[in-house]
Amino acid sequence: MRLLKQFVPVAVVAFGGNAIMGVVQGSPLLTLLFGVAMAALAVFVYARTVRWSEGRTPAEVATQGAAGTVAKGALIGVALFAAVIVSIAVVGGYRIDGLGSPAAAVGLLGVMAAVAVNEELLFRGILFRIVEERVGTWLALVPTSLLFGLSHLLNPHASLWGAIAIAIEAGSMLAAAYAATRTLWVPIGVHFGWNFAVAGIFGAEVSGGGVAQGLLRGVTSGPAALTGGAFGPEASLFAVVAGLLLTVVFMRLARRRGNVVPFRRGADATLAR
């Protein structure tokens, strides 16, 4: 019940924001402003619902130091995808076909801010966190990552492999980032930086959702296993390996900090009740 009490209000904000975002996307400035506003509203709603349902102030979205933490996470996300796209380019699967639109890239800042915040609140802040309390960190990684990947099957150019790739490289990596830091600002930053790098910088397709116009016009070609095919570079084996490597780094950090929640005996019985 606690999961539903938190998930539903945040989901309403997310889906409502997405609907309105489609109306203002013709204006990069309005898209930027509205996207940031929707992200802020989602965090506010999340914090209020956690206080109401759990009787605590959610430290995972504490405002102190949030901007700097998001920025650091964003740098990690950009650097990680840059390594992926360079790897694809080295094998001949990606090339730059000219400059894109700086104005469109500005609008993408708002879109990606809303997407990163909404998805991290829903999948890591609510789903992973609450499941982790019941079954421990390691067991919580699998179903929550899988659900995150499967949610991308709703995208226009979705594929089963693309959804699995997202589950492996992003679902596990972002949950591990939360486990390592116990703040949602890090996975939000990584998620935002990765997504913006895909579309806003390198002009590639994001999770099968279509090619957005960014700073560069990117063209991918070649074997789908290396380039990701119609789903985009996130379905590339390079992306899967990069995401797994960062997952290992974050989980090692989580273990070193004592942040890994152990499996509790009787957890299955608790869930059944």
Legacy VTK file of the C-alpha trace (Angstrom):
# vtk DataFile Version 3.0
C-alpha trace
ASCII
DATASET POLYDATA
POINTS 273 float
0.000 0.000 0.000
2.864 2.350 0.759
4.239 1.713 -2.725
0.885 2.543 -4.323
0.393 5.651 -2.179
3.683 7.023 -3.467
3.708 5.665 -7.015
0.287 6.917 -8.107
0.706 10.656 -7.294
4.166 10.821 -8.886
2.954 8.881 -11.939
0.048 11.314 -12.377
2.505 14.230 -12.425
4.759 12.370 -14.867
2.054 11.392 -17.347
0.294 14.746 -17.089
3.579 16.557 -17.666
4.371 14.408 -20.703
0.998 15.221 -22.230
1.474 18.962 -21.807
5.099 18.721 -22.960
3.888 17.568 -26.349
1.919 20.813 -26.702
4.837 23.164 -25.962
7.599 21.294 -27.801
7.375 23.700 -30.709
9.076 26.309 -28.529
12.531 25.355 -27.180
12.359 27.987 -24.426
8.904 26.905 -23.247
9.976 23.271 -23.395
13.009 24.026 -21.239
11.042 26.022 -18.678
8.145 23.605 -18.538
10.397 20.562 -18.309
12.320 22.000 -15.370
9.050 23.049 -13.703
7.595 19.548 -14.105
10.758 18.015 -12.661
10.564 20.318 -9.635
6.864 19.543 -9.165
7.542 15.795 -9.301
10.197 16.095 -6.575
7.813 18.171 -4.456
5.009 15.615 -4.829
7.388 12.755 -4.064
8.638 14.465 -0.897
5.097 15.206 0.295
3.838 11.674 -0.342
6.837 10.143 1.460
6.243 12.402 4.476
2.569 11.436 4.447
3.010 7.680 3.982
6.240 7.092 5.916
6.278 9.917 8.434
9.810 11.040 7.573
11.608 13.778 5.679
13.062 12.118 2.557
16.826 12.630 2.803
17.211 11.095 -0.670
15.872 14.329 -2.204
17.333 16.794 0.307
17.902 20.143 -1.382
21.236 20.911 0.281
24.023 20.196 -2.197
21.541 18.867 -4.755
22.701 21.041 -7.670
26.339 20.036 -7.333
25.473 16.357 -6.940
23.251 16.388 -10.029
26.012 18.121 -11.989
28.553 15.469 -11.002
26.145 12.718 -11.972
25.439 14.433 -15.294
29.150 14.567 -16.087
29.384 10.830 -15.421
26.413 10.191 -17.731
27.811 12.338 -20.557
31.275 10.815 -20.268
29.872 7.275 -20.218
27.797 7.737 -23.361
30.625 9.611 -25.083
32.803 6.535 -24.521
30.050 4.361 -26.012
29.528 6.485 -29.134
33.267 6.827 -29.717
33.557 3.039 -29.533
30.761 2.681 -32.095
32.448 5.288 -34.326
35.773 3.447 -34.155
34.169 0.337 -35.694
32.485 2.491 -38.361
28.976 2.499 -36.939
28.581 6.223 -36.228
29.493 9.397 -38.076
28.686 13.099 -37.798
26.723 14.414 -40.768
26.875 18.120 -39.937
25.647 20.441 -37.239
22.210 20.277 -35.701
20.159 22.932 -33.913
21.404 24.619 -30.720
17.856 25.884 -30.068
16.449 22.363 -30.264
19.196 21.173 -27.914
18.065 23.807 -25.385
14.553 22.387 -25.515
15.948 18.899 -24.985
17.455 20.064 -21.698
13.915 20.494 -20.379
12.650 17.233 -21.855
15.510 15.197 -20.438
15.274 16.887 -17.046
11.629 15.879 -16.736
12.274 12.346 -18.000
15.255 11.741 -15.708
13.520 13.066 -12.588
10.207 11.306 -13.194
11.738 7.935 -14.002
14.220 8.022 -11.129
11.537 8.961 -8.607
9.262 6.173 -9.823
11.749 3.377 -10.412
14.540 4.068 -7.909
12.961 6.375 -5.334
9.781 4.346 -4.922
9.955 0.920 -6.555
13.573 -0.064 -5.904
13.779 1.544 -2.456
10.648 -0.136 -1.091
11.373 -3.539 -2.644
14.949 -3.315 -1.334
13.633 -2.883 2.209
11.859 -6.230 1.899
14.303 -8.446 -0.004
17.680 -6.663 0.106
19.704 -4.767 -2.457
20.829 -7.633 -4.690
17.410 -9.232 -5.082
15.754 -5.851 -5.627
18.075 -5.070 -8.544
16.675 -7.789 -10.796
12.889 -7.214 -10.889
13.060 -3.420 -10.700
15.664 -3.239 -13.495
13.577 -5.599 -15.614
10.438 -3.500 -15.115
12.391 -0.376 -16.046
13.579 -2.001 -19.255
10.153 -3.374 -20.168
8.593 0.079 -19.721
10.562 1.146 -22.808
8.621 -1.315 -24.974
6.009 1.443 -25.268
8.378 3.522 -27.422
7.748 3.690 -31.209
10.899 1.827 -32.304
11.037 -0.485 -29.303
12.406 -4.010 -29.437
12.646 -6.791 -26.883
16.435 -6.735 -27.019
16.414 -2.955 -26.591
14.275 -3.305 -23.452
16.583 -6.002 -22.088
19.621 -3.848 -22.842
18.059 -0.909 -20.982
17.308 -3.186 -18.029
20.911 -4.409 -17.883
22.837 -1.217 -18.591
20.570 1.461 -17.124
18.176 -0.185 -14.686
20.943 -1.896 -12.748
23.411 0.977 -13.062
21.014 3.630 -11.789
19.791 1.457 -8.919
23.418 0.786 -8.000
24.112 4.533 -8.089
21.319 5.065 -5.581
22.524 2.184 -3.406
26.061 3.590 -3.363
25.075 7.151 -2.468
21.606 6.866 -0.858
20.588 9.989 -2.727
18.421 10.184 -5.845
20.354 13.169 -7.151
23.211 10.995 -8.423
21.054 8.626 -10.551
19.002 11.623 -11.700
22.192 13.350 -12.837
23.606 10.251 -14.540
20.271 9.564 -16.257
19.960 13.172 -17.439
23.559 13.370 -18.656
23.308 10.082 -20.548
19.995 10.937 -22.243
21.060 14.453 -23.168
24.342 13.180 -24.591
22.463 10.647 -26.756
20.078 13.138 -28.357
21.133 16.650 -27.388
24.816 16.268 -28.220
25.296 13.337 -30.603
21.898 13.418 -32.331
21.149 9.715 -31.905
17.918 7.864 -31.148
16.958 7.607 -27.468
15.561 4.234 -26.365
13.598 3.720 -29.568
11.734 6.986 -29.079
12.905 8.639 -32.294
15.864 10.788 -33.317
15.765 14.209 -31.665
17.587 17.184 -33.154
20.582 18.176 -31.051
23.905 19.925 -31.467
25.096 17.354 -34.015
23.410 15.326 -36.757
24.494 11.778 -36.131
24.134 8.824 -38.480
24.457 5.192 -37.405
24.927 2.259 -39.748
26.175 -1.282 -39.565
25.405 -4.379 -37.499
22.637 -3.780 -34.943
24.653 -5.597 -32.275
27.249 -2.819 -32.451
25.105 0.218 -33.290
21.837 -0.678 -31.559
19.878 -0.599 -34.820
16.506 1.143 -34.862
16.367 1.280 -31.065
19.467 3.483 -30.945
22.948 3.147 -29.418
21.510 2.073 -26.060
20.863 -1.357 -27.602
24.525 -1.600 -28.604
26.730 -4.165 -26.890
29.116 -1.297 -26.159
26.394 0.405 -24.084
25.547 -2.803 -22.234
29.190 -3.380 -21.304
29.662 0.254 -20.229
26.555 0.147 -18.053
27.585 -3.132 -16.451
31.066 -1.810 -15.663
29.628 1.243 -13.914
27.150 -0.984 -12.067
30.076 -2.963 -10.679
31.835 0.244 -9.636
28.758 1.573 -7.836
28.004 -1.738 -6.116
31.572 -2.056 -4.889
31.252 1.453 -3.503
27.919 0.564 -1.886
29.447 -2.468 -0.204
32.472 -0.496 0.990
30.168 2.126 2.518
27.957 -0.474 4.167
24.961 0.539 2.048
24.044 -2.923 0.761
20.828 -4.076 2.420
21.091 -7.821 3.166
18.426 -10.367 2.335
16.195 -10.908 5.347
14.889 -14.336 6.249
11.143 -14.406 5.947
11.129 -11.696 3.276
9.188 -13.938 0.895
6.574 -14.582 3.548
6.331 -10.882 4.277
5.756 -10.128 0.597
3.157 -12.873 0.342
1.197 -11.363 3.200
LINES 1 274
273 0 1 2 3 4 5 6 7 8 9 10 11 12 13 14 15 16 17 18 19 20 21 22 23 24 25 26 27 28 29 30 31 32 33 34 35 36 37 38 39 40 41 42 43 44 45 46 47 48 49 50 51 52 53 54 55 56 57 58 59 60 61 62 63 64 65 66 67 68 69 70 71 72 73 74 75 76 77 78 79 80 81 82 83 84 85 86 87 88 89 90 91 92 93 94 95 96 97 98 99 100 101 102 103 104 105 106 107 108 109 110 111 112 113 114 115 116 117 118 119 120 121 122 123 124 125 126 127 128 129 130 131 132 133 134 135 136 137 138 139 140 141 142 143 144 145 146 147 148 149 150 151 152 153 154 155 156 157 158 159 160 161 162 163 164 165 166 167 168 169 170 171 172 173 174 175 176 177 178 179 180 181 182 183 184 185 186 187 188 189 190 191 192 193 194 195 196 197 198 199 200 201 202 203 204 205 206 207 208 209 210 211 212 213 214 215 216 217 218 219 220 221 222 223 224 225 226 227 228 229 230 231 232 233 234 235 236 237 238 239 240 241 242 243 244 245 246 247 248 249 250 251 252 253 254 255 256 257 258 259 260 261 262 263 264 265 266 267 268 269 270 271 272
